[in-house]
Amino acid sequence: MSKSRAGSDLSGNEIAEIGLHDHNPWYAWFSAMICLPKTGFLLVLTILLPYASLVGADETVKFKRQADSVKVLIGGKAFTTYYFGPNSPKPYLSPLRSAQGTVVTRGFPMRTDIPGERRDHPHHRALFFAHGDINGIDFWGEGQPTKASQTANGVYYSSEELPKGRTVFKKLDQVKSRGRSGTLRAEFELVGPDGKTIGSETQEYTFSGDASLRIIDCIFTLTADKGVPLKMGDTKEGTFAIRVVNGLTEPGLKMLNSEGKVGVDEIWGKRANWVDYSGKVDGESLGIAIFDNPANLKHPTYWHARDYGLFAVNPFGEHDFYHDPKRDGSFTIAPGQSLTLRYRVVIHHGDAAEAHIAAAYDVYAVQQEKLLRNAGH
């Protein structure tokens, strides 16, 4: 359905996931490009050549473990921190920064000292994975919402009230740097309000970057390992989300998707391979793109993308997206089975056109399909 197949990062730092010799970015780029049509190959080659001078830069990924968090550094500079302690009902990354160090995500509710920052929807942490209806339990929301907290830019966004669950940390089973990339993987239990565990969740993040980009490859796996199915209910409240900084909201926000659609009215609830938010933040022209993996459930996915600052992927909320109460977008994971969803986040300089996001997604799609084939999926 899309004009562009799908994309990848322009810096090629996903090499660690493909297992290429010495994690050479140029090997990764060209191995994907040779699978593209001639015109696509030439276009991507034109895009990538200016980045040749960046390959030798020191963009080593390092981790600093703390009690309930892990700090992520790229090229010796702070990029983000992964929080998974009991102070939050769900794990999250915060803040996210551009390659130049500009913070691109909202600080609230973790911080309350940032002047002028919007304080609606306090459950919107900087980057998180959660769903608003799993077996009738809300793992997306936090506490009891008020009308004021659900109002942004004068618009009230209502949500279904369900009992609240917690995504409880179990163990951190991988903290591994591979030079120009590094991976964190943690295991969690999905715990209902009665204290009973209904299933398990694994979150995996692979970080990479260069002089102009920051990339996060995300893998989320939900497993029905407690003898009961896990039903991912049809609700707009979900699922993989980023809450962006004020500079990436209206009126300065430019929203674009892979279909060439612009603005919230043409993007919210619609299907697309990718969506990009761009604008000016603290004097830097930058953007954030989220890529939907071609192997994901219901690819190309639906987008719960709002111009007040919420930037989310949600493959389940069809009755809201189609304004059809009879439609059912739910999905049930049978006992003993699992559901894996993969996404890429690209924080780039300039807007989507300047960062060549459409071509980047094409490279990403080829690489991911090759990776899954080699893995036997």
C-alpha positions as CSV (number, residue, x, y, z in Angstrom):
1,M,0.0,0.0,0.0
2,S,2.9,2.3,0.5
3,K,4.8,4.3,-2.0
4,S,8.0,3.4,-0.3
5,R,8.7,-0.2,0.9
6,A,10.3,0.5,4.2
7,G,13.5,1.9,5.5
8,S,16.6,1.6,7.6
9,D,19.0,3.9,9.3
10,L,21.3,5.9,7.0
11,S,24.2,5.3,9.2
12,G,24.0,1.5,8.8
13,N,24.5,0.8,12.5
14,E,22.1,-2.1,12.5
15,I,25.1,-4.3,11.5
16,A,25.3,-5.8,14.9
17,E,21.9,-7.4,14.4
18,I,22.9,-8.9,11.1
19,G,26.2,-10.3,12.4
20,L,28.4,-8.8,9.7
21,H,32.2,-9.1,9.8
22,D,33.6,-6.4,12.0
23,H,30.2,-4.7,12.1
24,N,31.3,-2.7,9.0
25,P,28.5,-0.2,8.1
26,W,29.4,-0.1,4.4
27,Y,29.0,-3.9,4.2
28,A,25.6,-3.6,5.7
29,W,24.5,-0.8,3.4
30,F,25.6,-2.4,0.2
31,S,24.3,-5.9,1.2
32,A,20.9,-4.4,1.5
33,M,21.2,-2.1,-1.5
34,I,22.1,-4.9,-4.0
35,C,18.6,-6.3,-3.3
36,L,16.9,-3.0,-4.5
37,P,16.0,-2.1,-8.1
38,K,18.7,-0.3,-10.0
39,T,17.0,3.1,-9.5
40,G,16.6,2.5,-5.8
41,F,20.3,1.4,-5.6
42,L,21.5,4.6,-7.2
43,L,19.2,6.8,-5.0
44,V,20.4,5.2,-1.8
45,L,24.1,5.3,-3.0
46,T,23.6,9.1,-3.6
47,I,22.2,9.4,0.0
48,L,25.0,7.4,1.7
49,L,28.1,8.7,0.0
50,P,28.1,12.0,2.1
51,Y,28.2,9.8,5.2
52,A,31.5,8.0,4.2
53,S,33.5,10.5,6.2
54,L,31.6,9.7,9.4
55,V,32.4,6.0,9.5
56,G,35.7,6.5,11.3
57,A,34.2,8.6,14.0
58,D,34.2,7.2,17.5
59,E,30.5,6.4,18.2
60,T,31.1,3.5,20.6
61,V,28.1,2.5,22.6
62,K,28.7,2.1,26.3
63,F,26.5,1.3,29.3
64,K,26.6,2.4,32.9
65,R,24.6,0.1,35.2
66,Q,22.9,1.6,38.3
67,A,20.5,0.1,40.8
68,D,17.3,0.4,38.8
69,S,18.5,1.9,35.6
70,V,21.1,1.7,32.8
71,K,22.6,4.8,31.3
72,V,23.4,4.7,27.5
73,L,26.3,6.6,26.1
74,I,27.2,7.0,22.4
75,G,30.5,8.4,21.5
76,G,31.1,9.3,25.1
77,K,27.9,11.5,25.2
78,A,24.7,10.7,27.2
79,F,22.0,9.5,24.9
80,T,19.3,8.1,27.2
81,T,18.7,6.1,30.4
82,Y,16.6,2.9,30.7
83,Y,14.5,2.9,33.9
84,F,12.9,-0.3,35.2
85,G,12.6,0.2,39.0
86,P,9.4,0.0,41.2
87,N,8.9,3.8,41.2
88,S,7.1,3.5,37.8
89,P,4.4,1.0,36.9
90,K,6.2,0.4,33.6
91,P,9.7,0.6,32.2
92,Y,10.8,3.5,30.0
93,L,13.6,5.3,28.3
94,S,14.2,9.0,29.2
95,P,15.2,11.4,27.9
96,L,16.1,10.8,24.2
97,R,18.6,13.1,22.7
98,S,19.7,13.9,19.1
99,A,23.3,13.4,18.0
100,Q,23.9,17.0,18.9
101,G,22.6,16.4,22.4
102,T,19.2,18.2,22.0
103,V,16.5,16.6,24.2
104,V,13.6,15.5,22.0
105,T,11.2,14.0,24.6
106,R,9.1,15.5,27.4
107,G,10.5,15.4,30.9
108,F,7.1,15.2,32.7
109,P,6.1,13.3,34.8
110,M,9.6,12.3,35.8
111,R,10.6,15.9,36.0
112,T,8.4,18.8,37.1
113,D,11.0,21.7,36.9
114,I,10.9,22.4,33.1
115,P,9.3,25.8,32.4
116,G,6.4,25.7,30.0
117,E,6.3,22.0,29.6
118,R,2.9,20.4,29.0
119,R,1.6,18.3,31.9
120,D,-1.3,16.4,30.3
121,H,-1.5,12.6,30.2
122,P,1.0,11.9,33.0
123,H,1.2,8.2,31.9
124,H,3.0,9.3,28.7
125,R,6.6,8.7,29.7
126,A,9.4,9.5,27.2
127,L,9.5,6.2,25.4
128,F,7.6,3.1,26.5
129,F,5.8,0.0,25.5
130,A,2.5,-0.8,27.1
131,H,-1.1,-1.6,26.1
132,G,-4.4,-0.3,27.6
133,D,-6.3,-3.6,27.6
134,I,-4.6,-6.9,28.2
135,N,-7.2,-9.4,29.6
136,G,-9.2,-6.4,30.7
137,I,-6.3,-4.8,32.6
138,D,-4.8,-1.4,31.7
139,F,-1.0,-1.4,31.5
140,W,-0.9,1.9,29.6
141,G,-2.5,4.3,32.0
142,E,-1.3,5.2,35.5
143,G,-3.6,6.1,38.4
144,Q,-7.0,7.5,38.1
145,P,-7.2,10.1,35.2
146,T,-9.0,13.4,35.6
147,K,-10.6,15.4,32.9
148,A,-7.9,18.0,33.3
149,S,-5.1,15.5,32.9
150,Q,-6.7,14.1,29.8
151,T,-7.0,17.5,28.1
152,A,-4.4,18.8,25.7
153,N,-4.6,22.1,23.8
154,G,-8.1,22.5,25.0
155,V,-9.3,19.1,23.7
156,Y,-10.5,16.4,26.1
157,Y,-9.3,12.9,25.1
158,S,-11.5,10.4,26.9
159,S,-10.4,6.8,27.6
160,E,-12.0,3.6,28.8
161,E,-11.5,3.1,32.6
162,L,-10.1,-0.3,33.3
163,P,-8.3,-1.6,36.5
164,K,-4.6,-0.8,36.3
165,G,-1.7,-3.3,36.0
166,R,2.0,-3.1,36.4
167,T,4.9,-4.2,34.2
168,V,7.2,-5.6,37.0
169,F,10.9,-6.0,36.5
170,K,12.2,-9.5,36.8
171,K,15.8,-9.5,35.5
172,L,18.2,-7.7,33.2
173,D,19.6,-10.6,31.1
174,Q,21.7,-8.7,28.6
175,V,23.8,-5.6,28.8
176,K,26.3,-5.9,25.9
177,S,28.3,-3.4,24.0
178,R,29.6,-4.4,20.6
179,G,31.6,-1.3,19.7
180,R,29.3,0.8,17.4
181,S,26.2,-0.8,18.8
182,G,25.0,-2.1,22.2
183,T,22.0,-4.1,23.4
184,L,19.9,-4.1,26.6
185,R,17.4,-6.9,27.2
186,A,15.2,-7.2,30.3
187,E,12.4,-9.5,31.4
188,F,9.2,-8.4,33.1
189,E,6.0,-9.9,34.5
190,L,2.5,-8.5,33.7
191,V,0.9,-8.2,37.1
192,G,-2.8,-7.4,37.6
193,P,-4.3,-5.2,40.4
194,D,-4.9,-8.4,42.4
195,G,-1.2,-9.2,42.4
196,K,-1.5,-12.2,40.0
197,T,0.8,-12.5,37.1
198,I,-1.0,-13.0,33.8
199,G,2.0,-13.2,31.4
200,S,5.5,-12.2,30.6
201,E,7.1,-9.5,28.6
202,T,10.6,-9.1,27.2
203,Q,12.0,-5.7,26.1
204,E,15.1,-5.5,23.9
205,Y,16.8,-2.3,22.7
206,T,19.8,-2.0,20.4
207,F,21.4,1.4,20.3
208,S,23.6,2.9,17.6
209,G,24.5,6.3,16.1
210,D,26.8,8.5,14.1
211,A,27.6,12.2,13.8
212,S,24.0,13.0,12.7
213,L,21.8,10.1,13.8
214,R,20.6,8.2,16.8
215,I,18.9,4.8,16.3
216,I,17.1,2.4,18.6
217,D,16.0,-1.0,17.3
218,C,13.2,-2.2,19.6
219,I,11.9,-5.8,20.1
220,F,9.0,-6.5,22.4
221,T,7.8,-10.0,23.1
222,L,4.6,-10.8,25.0
223,T,4.3,-14.5,26.2
224,A,1.2,-16.3,27.5
225,D,3.2,-18.4,29.9
226,K,0.9,-18.5,32.9
227,G,-1.6,-21.0,31.6
228,V,-4.1,-18.4,30.3
229,P,-4.4,-16.6,26.9
230,L,-3.4,-13.0,26.6
231,K,-6.0,-10.9,24.8
232,M,-4.7,-7.6,23.4
233,G,-7.9,-5.7,23.5
234,D,-9.2,-3.2,20.9
235,T,-8.4,0.2,22.4
236,K,-6.7,3.3,21.1
237,E,-4.7,3.4,24.4
238,G,-1.4,1.8,23.2
239,T,1.1,0.6,22.4
240,F,4.6,1.6,21.5
241,A,4.9,5.3,22.2
242,I,7.1,8.4,22.4
243,R,6.0,11.6,24.1
244,V,7.9,14.4,22.3
245,V,9.1,17.7,23.5
246,N,7.1,20.9,22.9
247,G,9.1,21.9,19.8
248,L,7.7,18.8,18.1
249,T,4.0,19.7,18.7
250,E,1.6,22.1,17.0
251,P,2.0,24.8,15.7
252,G,5.6,24.0,14.7
253,L,5.2,20.3,14.1
254,K,5.4,18.7,10.6
255,M,3.8,15.2,10.6
256,L,4.5,13.0,7.5
257,N,3.8,9.3,6.8
258,S,5.0,6.8,4.1
259,E,1.9,7.5,2.1
260,G,2.8,11.2,1.7
261,K,0.0,12.2,4.1
262,V,0.6,15.3,6.2
263,G,-1.0,16.4,9.5
264,V,-2.9,14.6,12.3
265,D,-6.2,14.3,10.4
266,E,-4.6,12.3,7.7
267,I,-2.3,10.3,9.9
268,W,-4.1,9.4,13.1
269,G,-5.7,6.0,12.9
270,K,-4.4,5.4,9.4
271,R,-2.0,2.7,8.2
272,A,1.6,3.4,7.1
273,N,5.1,1.9,7.1
274,W,6.5,4.9,8.9
275,V,5.6,8.2,10.4
276,D,8.0,11.2,11.0
277,Y,7.7,14.2,13.3
278,S,9.9,17.1,12.6
279,G,10.4,20.7,13.8
280,K,12.8,23.0,15.5
281,V,13.9,22.2,19.1
282,D,16.2,24.6,21.0
283,G,17.4,26.0,17.7
284,E,18.1,22.6,16.0
285,S,16.1,21.4,13.0
286,L,15.4,17.8,13.7
287,G,13.0,14.9,13.6
288,I,12.0,11.5,14.9
289,A,10.8,8.6,12.7
290,I,9.3,5.3,13.8
291,F,9.6,2.4,11.4
292,D,7.1,-0.5,11.5
293,N,8.9,-3.8,10.8
294,P,7.6,-5.7,7.7
295,A,7.1,-8.8,9.8
296,N,4.9,-7.2,12.4
297,L,1.3,-8.1,13.0
298,K,-1.0,-6.1,10.7
299,H,1.9,-4.5,8.8
300,P,1.6,-1.7,7.7
301,T,0.4,-0.7,11.2
302,Y,-2.0,1.8,12.6
303,W,-0.8,5.1,14.2
304,H,-2.1,6.6,17.4
305,A,-0.3,9.9,16.5
306,R,-1.4,13.2,18.0
307,D,-0.2,16.7,17.3
308,Y,-0.1,17.6,21.0
309,G,2.9,15.4,21.5
310,L,1.9,11.7,21.6
311,F,3.7,9.6,18.9
312,A,2.5,6.0,19.1
313,V,2.1,2.8,17.1
314,N,-1.0,0.7,17.8
315,P,-2.0,-2.3,15.8
316,F,-5.0,-3.1,17.9
317,G,-7.3,0.0,18.2
318,E,-9.3,-0.5,15.1
319,H,-12.8,0.3,16.4
320,D,-11.6,3.8,17.4
321,F,-9.5,4.3,14.2
322,Y,-12.4,3.3,11.9
323,H,-15.1,4.9,14.2
324,D,-16.9,1.6,14.0
325,P,-18.0,0.1,17.3
326,K,-18.6,-3.3,15.6
327,R,-15.1,-3.6,14.4
328,D,-12.7,-5.8,16.5
329,G,-9.0,-5.2,16.2
330,S,-8.1,-7.4,19.2
331,F,-5.6,-10.2,19.0
332,T,-5.3,-13.2,21.3
333,I,-2.0,-14.9,22.2
334,A,-2.8,-18.6,23.0
335,P,-1.3,-20.2,26.1
336,G,2.3,-21.2,25.5
337,Q,2.6,-18.8,22.5
338,S,4.0,-15.3,22.1
339,L,3.7,-12.2,20.0
340,T,6.8,-10.2,19.0
341,L,6.7,-6.7,17.7
342,R,9.7,-4.9,16.2
343,Y,10.2,-1.2,15.6
344,R,13.0,1.2,14.8
345,V,13.3,4.8,16.1
346,V,15.5,7.2,14.1
347,I,16.4,10.6,15.6
348,H,17.7,12.7,12.7
349,H,18.8,16.1,11.7
350,G,16.4,18.1,9.4
351,D,13.0,17.0,8.3
352,A,12.0,13.7,6.7
353,A,13.0,14.8,3.2
354,E,16.4,16.1,4.3
355,A,17.1,12.9,6.3
356,H,15.9,10.7,3.3
357,I,13.6,8.7,5.6
358,A,11.7,7.0,2.8
359,A,14.9,5.6,1.3
360,A,16.1,4.7,4.8
361,Y,13.0,2.7,5.4
362,D,13.5,0.8,2.1
363,V,17.0,-0.3,3.3
364,Y,15.7,-1.2,6.7
365,A,12.9,-3.4,5.2
366,V,15.4,-5.3,3.0
367,Q,17.8,-5.8,5.9
368,Q,15.0,-7.0,8.3
369,E,13.5,-9.4,5.8
370,K,17.0,-10.9,5.2
371,L,17.6,-11.1,8.9
372,L,14.3,-13.0,9.5
373,R,15.0,-15.3,6.6
374,N,18.4,-16.2,8.0
375,A,16.8,-16.8,11.4
376,G,14.3,-19.2,9.9
377,H,11.2,-17.1,10.5
